[in-house]
Amino acid sequence: MSKMLNGTTSERHVHVDATPAEVYGLVSDVTRMGEWSPETTKCVWMNGPTGPAVGALFKGTNKHGLMTWSTKPTVIVADPGREFAFEIEGVIKWTYQFDADGTGTKLSESFELLRDLPWYYAVAQRWGMGVKDRRADLEHGIEVTLDRIKKVLETHASDRN
């Protein structure tokens, strides 16, 4: 079983035929995250703000294999058209960056582990989720997520034309 340690990070990119502002608008609407994430099934804003703002909290509901769990991420960056990031309970940081790329956007998604995960996380991942390599699993999840976001935005754009 692989154990993820503090500082573990990975990043993936995709070109999207939409402006950075359009891509940011979709990605930062966490209530839609269940549409593209292979693991997060639902997100709802909590305790006040109902949109992306630094300090805003939301509840994420997740499912992978036999396991279901919830998280309470905090938005740490909400820079329209540039960056959206949230941290999950001091464990992991997820970041989306939006860079102009020709007539579209280079959308990047990354994660960074902020502390070593206890041994029992590896056991839960292996036996509850059926995952031997969580880093590779998260990287695959990023690729699926980016592909789905791209499809949503580009399908929407073609509907307007």
N, C-alpha and C positions, 0 to 999 in steps of 0.2 A: 504494500500500500504506500502510495506517495503521500508525504506530509507537506503541506504548503507552509512556507515560512515567511516571516516579515520581509517585505521588499519584493516578494514574487509579483511580477507584473507581466502584462501582455497587451498588445494593441493590434487592431485590425482596421482596415480602411475600405471604403467603397466610394465610387463616383456616383452622384445622384444628379439627375437632370432637373434641378430645382435650385432656387436661390438659398444662400445660407439662412436667411430669415425664415423662409418656408420650412426648411429642414428643422431648424431650431424650434419653430412653432409646434411641429408635430412631436418631435422627440421630448421636448420639455413638458408636454401634456401627459403626465405619468398615468392619468386615468385610461390612456389608450395602450399602455405597455403590454397588456395581455394579448393584444393583436399581433405582436411581433416576437415577443420573447418566448423561447421554447420552455422556460422554467417559471417565469412570473405569470400568474394567471389573472391577477387583478391588482390594481392600486387605487387607493382613495386618499384624498387630502385629509389631513387631520388638524384639529385645533386652530382654526382661523383661516390662513391663506388658502385659496382654492386655485392657485396657479404657482408657477415657478418664481420663487423669491428666496434669497438667502435666509436660512433659518426655518423655512417652511418644512413641515413634517408630513410624511405620508406613510400609509400602511401598505406593505406589499404582501400579497399572498402567493405562495410558491408551491409547486409540485414537481417532483422528480422521482421516478421509480415509485417505490412504496411510500415515500416520505412526502408529507405536506408540512409547511411551516409558514410563519409570518415574520416580517421584519418591520422596523420602524426607521426608515432612512430619513436623513436630514439633508436638505439642499444646501450645498456649500458654495456653489458658483451658479449664478443665473445671469449670464451676459448674453443678451439676445443676439443671435446671428454669429456668435463666436464660441461660447462654451457653456455647457450645462453639466454640473457634477453633483453627486450626492455621496454621502458616507453612511454606511450601515453600522451603527452601534459601535464605532471605533474599530471595526474588524476589517472592512474592505471599502475602498473608494472606487466608484464608477464614474468615468468621465467621457463626455461626448464633445468633440470639437468639430467646428464647421468652418472650413476654409474655402474661399472662392477658388474655383477650379475651371477655368475657361468659362463656359456658359452655365456651369452648374456648381456643385459643391463637393469637396472631398470631405466625407463624413468619417470621422475616426471614433472608435469606441475602445476604451481601455479599462483595465482594472488594476488596482494595486493593493496587495495585502498589507494592512497596517500593523499587524502583530502576528506572531506565530499562532497557528491554530492548535488547540489541545489535541492530544492523541485520539480522543473519542470522536472528533470530527471525521478523522480518516476512517474509523470503524463505521460510523453512520453513513459516510459517502459510499463505502464499499458495499456494505450489506443492505442499507436502506434504499440507496439510490442506484446501486448496481454499477458504480463508477470506480474504476481502478486508478485513473489519473485525472484528478479534479481539474488541474490546470488545463490539460488538453480538452476536457469536457467544457470548461468555461470558454476556451478559445473557439470551439465548435459552436457554442451558443451565441457568441458574438457574431460569427459569420452568418448564422441563421437570422439573427436579429437584424443585422445590417441589410441583408438581402430582402427581408420582409419590409423594412422601412423604405428601401429603394422602390420596391414594387408599389407600395401604397402611394408614395409621392409621384412616381412616374405615371401610374394609372390615373391618378387624379389630374395630373397635368395634361395627359392626352384627352381626358374627358372635356377639358376646357377648350381644347383646340378644335 
